[in-house]
Amino acid sequence: MSKIIVNKENITEKYEMLYSLVRSVYYEVKELSKKKPDDALNKFKVETLNKILKPVKELMKDEIYFDFLQLLEVDSLPTNSDATIIIGQYFEMFEQFKMKYICH
């Protein structure tokens, strides 16, 4: 098995920027989900959230949990609770990523 060479400074910079964005939108969508869990997100919100999630997926493309990360469906407009679950997966995967690349 070959070892992946990682530019730690570049990874840390991307991680910090993306983590802040994901954390922020996670808590926003979670609040929406508490109030109206079955309401659908509008197309603008889904596209905006996907703009944040796409670079996160790219950052984590070589990780074993990559296949569990999905984007929000623009055509079917997910509910607030669906979006909370999906964004929550990204939020949790950041912890795994941090332990592997940032904290050691």
C-alpha positions as CSV (number, residue, x, y, z in Angstrom):
1,M,0.0,0.0,0.0
2,S,1.5,3.3,-1.0
3,K,1.6,6.2,1.4
4,I,-0.2,9.4,0.3
5,I,2.0,12.5,0.6
6,V,0.1,15.4,1.9
7,N,1.0,19.1,2.0
8,K,-0.1,19.6,5.6
9,E,-0.2,23.4,5.4
10,N,-2.4,23.4,2.4
11,I,-4.7,20.7,3.9
12,T,-5.0,22.6,7.2
13,E,-5.9,25.9,5.4
14,K,-8.6,24.2,3.3
15,Y,-9.8,22.2,6.3
16,E,-10.3,25.3,8.4
17,M,-12.1,27.3,5.8
18,L,-14.4,24.4,4.8
19,Y,-15.0,23.3,8.4
20,S,-16.2,26.8,9.3
21,L,-18.6,26.9,6.4
22,V,-20.0,23.4,7.0
23,R,-20.4,24.0,10.7
24,S,-22.3,27.2,10.1
25,V,-24.7,25.8,7.6
26,Y,-25.2,22.6,9.6
27,Y,-26.4,24.6,12.6
28,E,-28.6,26.8,10.4
29,V,-30.3,23.9,8.7
30,K,-30.6,22.0,12.0
31,E,-32.5,25.0,13.4
32,L,-34.8,25.0,10.3
33,S,-35.3,21.3,10.8
34,K,-36.4,21.7,14.4
35,K,-39.0,24.2,13.4
36,K,-40.2,22.6,10.1
37,P,-38.5,19.3,9.5
38,D,-40.7,18.2,6.6
39,D,-40.5,21.5,4.6
40,A,-38.4,21.3,1.5
41,L,-35.4,23.5,1.0
42,N,-35.7,25.8,-2.0
43,K,-33.4,25.5,-5.1
44,F,-31.2,28.4,-4.1
45,K,-30.5,26.9,-0.7
46,V,-29.7,23.5,-2.2
47,E,-27.4,25.0,-4.8
48,T,-25.7,27.2,-2.2
49,L,-25.2,24.2,0.2
50,N,-23.8,22.1,-2.6
51,K,-21.2,24.9,-3.4
52,I,-19.9,24.2,0.1
53,L,-20.2,20.4,0.1
54,K,-18.5,19.9,-3.3
55,P,-15.0,21.1,-2.3
56,V,-15.4,19.1,1.0
57,K,-16.0,16.0,-1.1
58,E,-13.0,16.9,-3.2
59,L,-10.8,17.3,-0.1
60,M,-11.9,13.9,1.2
61,K,-11.9,12.0,-2.1
62,D,-9.2,9.6,-1.0
63,E,-10.7,8.8,2.4
64,I,-12.5,5.5,3.1
65,Y,-15.7,7.4,4.1
66,F,-15.9,9.3,0.8
67,D,-18.6,7.0,-0.6
68,F,-20.9,8.0,2.3
69,L,-20.8,11.7,1.4
70,Q,-23.4,12.8,-1.0
71,L,-24.6,16.1,-2.4
72,L,-28.1,17.4,-1.9
73,E,-30.5,16.6,-4.8
74,V,-31.5,19.8,-6.7
75,D,-34.2,18.1,-8.6
76,S,-36.0,16.5,-5.7
77,L,-35.4,19.4,-3.1
78,P,-34.6,17.6,0.2
79,T,-36.5,18.4,3.4
80,N,-34.8,20.3,6.2
81,S,-34.4,17.1,8.1
82,D,-32.9,15.3,5.1
83,A,-30.4,18.1,4.6
84,T,-29.5,18.0,8.3
85,I,-28.6,14.3,8.0
86,I,-26.5,14.8,4.9
87,I,-24.7,17.9,6.2
88,G,-24.3,16.2,9.6
89,Q,-22.4,13.4,7.9
90,Y,-19.9,15.9,6.5
91,F,-19.6,17.6,9.8
92,E,-18.7,14.2,11.5
93,M,-16.3,13.2,8.8
94,F,-14.4,16.4,9.5
95,E,-13.5,15.0,12.9
96,Q,-12.1,11.8,11.2
97,F,-10.2,13.9,8.8
98,K,-8.8,16.2,11.5
99,M,-7.5,13.3,13.5
100,K,-5.7,11.9,10.5
101,Y,-4.1,15.0,9.0
102,I,-4.3,17.9,11.4
103,C,-3.9,16.7,15.0
104,H,-0.7,14.7,14.7
